[in-house]
Amino acid sequence: MLEWLKNITKETPEFWKNYLGKFDKKTERRFVVFSTETTGTDPEKDKVLSIGALAIIDNKIIVKDAFEIQIDPEKNITDITPLSPIGTKVSEPEALKEFVDYIGKAILVGHRINFDIEIINEGLLKLNCGKLKNEALDIEIMYKKWKQLTDERQLSLEELSNAFKMIKSERHSASNDAYTIALLFLRLKSRLDLLN
């Protein structure tokens, strides 16, 4: 009941202050397509194992503006390093800091994105941060809107890929899923006639 008292004396991390400051600036419209790999499907109990993301600007996937990070759920907060080398696993707090720095105020895109955002937000709350403020788009919802489907059945990423006759990568990873989601997003965006 008095959980909020624990956070009264904690200071907000600098990376979070920088993130919030980005919403005050006018910049070009940037979409960040992302996916997470997690230990399960409960945002309150489970952990993020990896995050893969790609940026889209002017209907183009910007390959050089990609993000990929592996997380060691056993690492402590004290294991944070200034910049994590590629291929190494970092602590969840360091991964979340880097991800928040990467996304800025971009519009987030994903497949069943509410789960991905919820699990990221749970981690941020543990760091005395707020929740992500970014707008978000879900390709499953976009597809159902385009096809005028009203049923509650969930569509897998594979089903959505098959609907567009796309070949899905054999290797399952957050980054590969993000790339597939980005391709689907661009196709759905044009069919729904969404602006840049």
KOLVOPA-645736 format. One record per residue (C-alpha): x, y, z; residue in three letters; residue number from 0. Coordinates in nm, 2 decimals, padded with zeros to 4 digits, always signed. Layout:
BEGIN
east = X; north = Y; up = Z; residu = Ala; num = NUM
...
***
This chain:
BEGIN
east = +00.00; north = +00.00; up = +00.00; residu = Met; num = 0
east = +00.28; north = +00.24; up = +00.07; residu = Leu; num = 1
east = +00.50; north = +00.13; up = -00.22; residu = Glu; num = 2
east = +00.52; north = +00.48; up = -00.35; residu = Trp; num = 3
east = +00.71; north = +00.59; up = -00.04; residu = Leu; num = 4
east = +01.01; north = +00.38; up = -00.15; residu = Lys; num = 5
east = +01.06; north = +00.59; up = -00.46; residu = Asn; num = 6
east = +01.02; north = +00.93; up = -00.29; residu = Ile; num = 7
east = +01.39; north = +00.97; up = -00.22; residu = Thr; num = 8
east = +01.52; north = +00.80; up = -00.53; residu = Lys; num = 9
east = +01.66; north = +01.03; up = -00.80; residu = Glu; num = 10
east = +01.55; north = +00.99; up = -01.16; residu = Thr; num = 11
east = +01.84; north = +00.86; up = -01.38; residu = Pro; num = 12
east = +02.00; north = +01.10; up = -01.62; residu = Glu; num = 13
east = +01.92; north = +00.89; up = -01.93; residu = Phe; num = 14
east = +01.55; north = +00.91; up = -01.84; residu = Trp; num = 15
east = +01.57; north = +01.29; up = -01.81; residu = Lys; num = 16
east = +01.74; north = +01.30; up = -02.15; residu = Asn; num = 17
east = +01.47; north = +01.08; up = -02.30; residu = Tyr; num = 18
east = +01.19; north = +01.30; up = -02.17; residu = Leu; num = 19
east = +01.37; north = +01.61; up = -02.31; residu = Gly; num = 20
east = +01.36; north = +01.47; up = -02.67; residu = Lys; num = 21
east = +00.98; north = +01.51; up = -02.68; residu = Phe; num = 22
east = +01.02; north = +01.89; up = -02.66; residu = Asp; num = 23
east = +01.23; north = +01.90; up = -02.98; residu = Lys; num = 24
east = +01.10; north = +01.90; up = -03.34; residu = Lys; num = 25
east = +01.27; north = +01.64; up = -03.55; residu = Thr; num = 26
east = +01.19; north = +01.43; up = -03.87; residu = Glu; num = 27
east = +00.94; north = +01.15; up = -03.83; residu = Arg; num = 28
east = +01.11; north = +00.83; up = -03.73; residu = Arg; num = 29
east = +00.96; north = +00.49; up = -03.67; residu = Phe; num = 30
east = +01.14; north = +00.23; up = -03.47; residu = Val; num = 31
east = +01.03; north = -00.12; up = -03.53; residu = Val; num = 32
east = +01.13; north = -00.35; up = -03.25; residu = Phe; num = 33
east = +01.09; north = -00.69; up = -03.10; residu = Ser; num = 34
east = +01.19; north = -00.86; up = -02.77; residu = Thr; num = 35
east = +01.28; north = -01.21; up = -02.67; residu = Glu; num = 36
east = +01.17; north = -01.28; up = -02.31; residu = Thr; num = 37
east = +01.17; north = -01.55; up = -02.05; residu = Thr; num = 38
east = +00.79; north = -01.58; up = -02.06; residu = Gly; num = 39
east = +00.47; north = -01.39; up = -02.12; residu = Thr; num = 40
east = +00.41; north = -01.22; up = -01.79; residu = Asp; num = 41
east = +00.56; north = -00.86; up = -01.79; residu = Pro; num = 42
east = +00.56; north = -00.84; up = -01.41; residu = Glu; num = 43
east = +00.75; north = -01.17; up = -01.35; residu = Lys; num = 44
east = +00.95; north = -01.23; up = -01.67; residu = Asp; num = 45
east = +01.27; north = -01.07; up = -01.81; residu = Lys; num = 46
east = +01.38; north = -00.94; up = -02.14; residu = Val; num = 47
east = +01.66; north = -01.15; up = -02.30; residu = Leu; num = 48
east = +01.72; north = -00.95; up = -02.61; residu = Ser; num = 49
east = +01.59; north = -00.65; up = -02.80; residu = Ile; num = 50
east = +01.62; north = -00.60; up = -03.18; residu = Gly; num = 51
east = +01.52; north = -00.28; up = -03.36; residu = Ala; num = 52
east = +01.54; north = -00.10; up = -03.69; residu = Leu; num = 53
east = +01.46; north = +00.26; up = -03.78; residu = Ala; num = 54
east = +01.24; north = +00.36; up = -04.07; residu = Ile; num = 55
east = +01.26; north = +00.71; up = -04.21; residu = Ile; num = 56
east = +01.08; north = +00.82; up = -04.53; residu = Asp; num = 57
east = +00.95; north = +00.47; up = -04.60; residu = Asn; num = 58
east = +01.31; north = +00.33; up = -04.59; residu = Lys; num = 59
east = +01.46; north = +00.08; up = -04.35; residu = Ile; num = 60
east = +01.78; north = +00.25; up = -04.23; residu = Ile; num = 61
east = +02.01; north = -00.05; up = -04.18; residu = Val; num = 62
east = +02.29; north = +00.16; up = -04.03; residu = Lys; num = 63
east = +02.04; north = +00.28; up = -03.77; residu = Asp; num = 64
east = +01.98; north = -00.06; up = -03.61; residu = Ala; num = 65
east = +01.99; north = -00.17; up = -03.25; residu = Phe; num = 66
east = +02.06; north = -00.52; up = -03.11; residu = Glu; num = 67
east = +02.14; north = -00.61; up = -02.75; residu = Ile; num = 68
east = +02.16; north = -00.93; up = -02.55; residu = Gln; num = 69
east = +02.07; north = -00.93; up = -02.19; residu = Ile; num = 70
east = +02.21; north = -01.14; up = -01.91; residu = Asp; num = 71
east = +01.92; north = -01.16; up = -01.66; residu = Pro; num = 72
east = +02.17; north = -01.27; up = -01.39; residu = Glu; num = 73
east = +02.38; north = -00.95; up = -01.41; residu = Lys; num = 74
east = +02.35; north = -00.70; up = -01.14; residu = Asn; num = 75
east = +02.29; north = -00.32; up = -01.17; residu = Ile; num = 76
east = +02.65; north = -00.27; up = -01.07; residu = Thr; num = 77
east = +02.76; north = -00.45; up = -01.39; residu = Asp; num = 78
east = +02.67; north = -00.14; up = -01.61; residu = Ile; num = 79
east = +02.94; north = -00.04; up = -01.85; residu = Thr; num = 80
east = +02.96; north = +00.29; up = -02.05; residu = Pro; num = 81
east = +02.90; north = +00.11; up = -02.39; residu = Leu; num = 82
east = +02.84; north = -00.26; up = -02.44; residu = Ser; num = 83
east = +03.06; north = -00.43; up = -02.70; residu = Pro; num = 84
east = +02.88; north = -00.62; up = -02.97; residu = Ile; num = 85
east = +02.81; north = -00.98; up = -02.88; residu = Gly; num = 86
east = +02.84; north = -00.94; up = -02.51; residu = Thr; num = 87
east = +02.55; north = -00.96; up = -02.27; residu = Lys; num = 88
east = +02.47; north = -00.67; up = -02.05; residu = Val; num = 89
east = +02.25; north = -00.62; up = -01.74; residu = Ser; num = 90
east = +01.88; north = -00.53; up = -01.79; residu = Glu; num = 91
east = +01.93; north = -00.18; up = -01.66; residu = Pro; num = 92
east = +02.21; north = -00.11; up = -01.91; residu = Glu; num = 93
east = +02.01; north = -00.26; up = -02.20; residu = Ala; num = 94
east = +01.70; north = -00.05; up = -02.11; residu = Leu; num = 95
east = +01.92; north = +00.27; up = -02.09; residu = Lys; num = 96
east = +02.07; north = +00.20; up = -02.43; residu = Glu; num = 97
east = +01.73; north = +00.12; up = -02.58; residu = Phe; num = 98
east = +01.56; north = +00.43; up = -02.45; residu = Val; num = 99
east = +01.86; north = +00.64; up = -02.58; residu = Asp; num = 100
east = +01.81; north = +00.47; up = -02.92; residu = Tyr; num = 101
east = +01.43; north = +00.51; up = -02.96; residu = Ile; num = 102
east = +01.41; north = +00.87; up = -02.86; residu = Gly; num = 103
east = +01.07; north = +01.00; up = -02.95; residu = Lys; num = 104
east = +01.02; north = +00.77; up = -03.24; residu = Ala; num = 105
east = +00.68; north = +00.61; up = -03.31; residu = Ile; num = 106
east = +00.72; north = +00.24; up = -03.20; residu = Leu; num = 107
east = +00.61; north = -00.04; up = -03.42; residu = Val; num = 108
east = +00.58; north = -00.40; up = -03.34; residu = Gly; num = 109
east = +00.37; north = -00.72; up = -03.35; residu = His; num = 110
east = +00.16; north = -00.74; up = -03.04; residu = Arg; num = 111
east = +00.35; north = -00.44; up = -02.93; residu = Ile; num = 112
east = +00.16; north = -00.39; up = -02.61; residu = Asn; num = 113
east = +00.34; north = -00.68; up = -02.45; residu = Phe; num = 114
east = +00.69; north = -00.56; up = -02.56; residu = Asp; num = 115
east = +00.61; north = -00.21; up = -02.42; residu = Ile; num = 116
east = +00.47; north = -00.35; up = -02.10; residu = Glu; num = 117
east = +00.78; north = -00.56; up = -02.02; residu = Ile; num = 118
east = +01.01; north = -00.27; up = -02.11; residu = Ile; num = 119
east = +00.80; north = -00.04; up = -01.88; residu = Asn; num = 120
east = +00.83; north = -00.29; up = -01.59; residu = Glu; num = 121
east = +01.20; north = -00.28; up = -01.62; residu = Gly; num = 122
east = +01.20; north = +00.10; up = -01.63; residu = Leu; num = 123
east = +00.98; north = +00.12; up = -01.32; residu = Leu; num = 124
east = +01.25; north = -00.08; up = -01.13; residu = Lys; num = 125
east = +01.50; north = +00.20; up = -01.23; residu = Leu; num = 126
east = +01.28; north = +00.47; up = -01.09; residu = Asn; num = 127
east = +01.17; north = +00.59; up = -01.44; residu = Cys; num = 128
east = +00.82; north = +00.64; up = -01.58; residu = Gly; num = 129
east = +00.66; north = +00.46; up = -01.87; residu = Lys; num = 130
east = +00.76; north = +00.51; up = -02.23; residu = Leu; num = 131
east = +00.57; north = +00.80; up = -02.38; residu = Lys; num = 132
east = +00.61; north = +00.70; up = -02.75; residu = Asn; num = 133
east = +00.31; north = +00.65; up = -02.98; residu = Glu; num = 134
east = +00.29; north = +00.29; up = -03.09; residu = Ala; num = 135
east = +00.15; north = +00.10; up = -03.39; residu = Leu; num = 136
east = +00.08; north = -00.28; up = -03.40; residu = Asp; num = 137
east = +00.10; north = -00.45; up = -03.73; residu = Ile; num = 138
east = -00.16; north = -00.71; up = -03.63; residu = Glu; num = 139
east = -00.41; north = -00.44; up = -03.57; residu = Ile; num = 140
east = -00.31; north = -00.27; up = -03.89; residu = Met; num = 141
east = -00.36; north = -00.59; up = -04.09; residu = Tyr; num = 142
east = -00.70; north = -00.65; up = -03.93; residu = Lys; num = 143
east = -00.80; north = -00.29; up = -04.01; residu = Lys; num = 144
east = -00.69; north = -00.33; up = -04.37; residu = Trp; num = 145
east = -00.87; north = -00.67; up = -04.42; residu = Lys; num = 146
east = -01.16; north = -00.54; up = -04.21; residu = Gln; num = 147
east = -01.14; north = -00.84; up = -03.98; residu = Leu; num = 148
east = -01.35; north = -00.81; up = -03.66; residu = Thr; num = 149
east = -01.27; north = -01.15; up = -03.49; residu = Asp; num = 150
east = -01.06; north = -01.16; up = -03.18; residu = Glu; num = 151
east = -00.83; north = -01.44; up = -03.32; residu = Arg; num = 152
east = -00.46; north = -01.35; up = -03.28; residu = Gln; num = 153
east = -00.24; north = -01.37; up = -03.59; residu = Leu; num = 154
east = +00.11; north = -01.49; up = -03.56; residu = Ser; num = 155
east = +00.40; north = -01.32; up = -03.73; residu = Leu; num = 156
east = +00.43; north = -01.62; up = -03.95; residu = Glu; num = 157
east = +00.07; north = -01.59; up = -04.06; residu = Glu; num = 158
east = +00.11; north = -01.22; up = -04.14; residu = Leu; num = 159
east = +00.42; north = -01.30; up = -04.34; residu = Ser; num = 160
east = +00.24; north = -01.57; up = -04.53; residu = Asn; num = 161
east = -00.04; north = -01.33; up = -04.61; residu = Ala; num = 162
east = +00.21; north = -01.12; up = -04.80; residu = Phe; num = 163
east = +00.39; north = -01.43; up = -04.94; residu = Lys; num = 164
east = +00.71; north = -01.33; up = -04.75; residu = Met; num = 165
east = +00.97; north = -01.59; up = -04.67; residu = Ile; num = 166
east = +01.04; north = -01.58; up = -04.29; residu = Lys; num = 167
east = +01.39; north = -01.63; up = -04.17; residu = Ser; num = 168
east = +01.48; north = -01.97; up = -04.03; residu = Glu; num = 169
east = +01.67; north = -01.82; up = -03.74; residu = Arg; num = 170
east = +01.44; north = -01.69; up = -03.47; residu = His; num = 171
east = +01.58; north = -01.38; up = -03.30; residu = Ser; num = 172
east = +01.45; north = -01.04; up = -03.19; residu = Ala; num = 173
east = +01.65; north = -00.87; up = -03.47; residu = Ser; num = 174
east = +01.51; north = -01.10; up = -03.74; residu = Asn; num = 175
east = +01.16; north = -01.05; up = -03.61; residu = Asp; num = 176
east = +01.21; north = -00.68; up = -03.61; residu = Ala; num = 177
east = +01.32; north = -00.69; up = -03.98; residu = Tyr; num = 178
east = +01.01; north = -00.90; up = -04.07; residu = Thr; num = 179
east = +00.79; north = -00.66; up = -03.88; residu = Ile; num = 180
east = +00.95; north = -00.37; up = -04.06; residu = Ala; num = 181
east = +00.88; north = -00.52; up = -04.40; residu = Leu; num = 182
east = +00.52; north = -00.59; up = -04.30; residu = Leu; num = 183
east = +00.48; north = -00.24; up = -04.16; residu = Phe; num = 184
east = +00.59; north = -00.08; up = -04.48; residu = Leu; num = 185
east = +00.35; north = -00.29; up = -04.69; residu = Arg; num = 186
east = +00.06; north = -00.22; up = -04.45; residu = Leu; num = 187
east = +00.14; north = +00.15; up = -04.42; residu = Lys; num = 188
east = +00.11; north = +00.19; up = -04.80; residu = Ser; num = 189
east = -00.21; north = -00.01; up = -04.82; residu = Arg; num = 190
east = -00.37; north = +00.19; up = -04.53; residu = Leu; num = 191
east = -00.24; north = +00.51; up = -04.69; residu = Asp; num = 192
east = -00.07; north = +00.63; up = -04.37; residu = Leu; num = 193
east = +00.14; north = +00.94; up = -04.39; residu = Leu; num = 194
east = +00.51; north = +00.93; up = -04.33; residu = Asn; num = 195
***
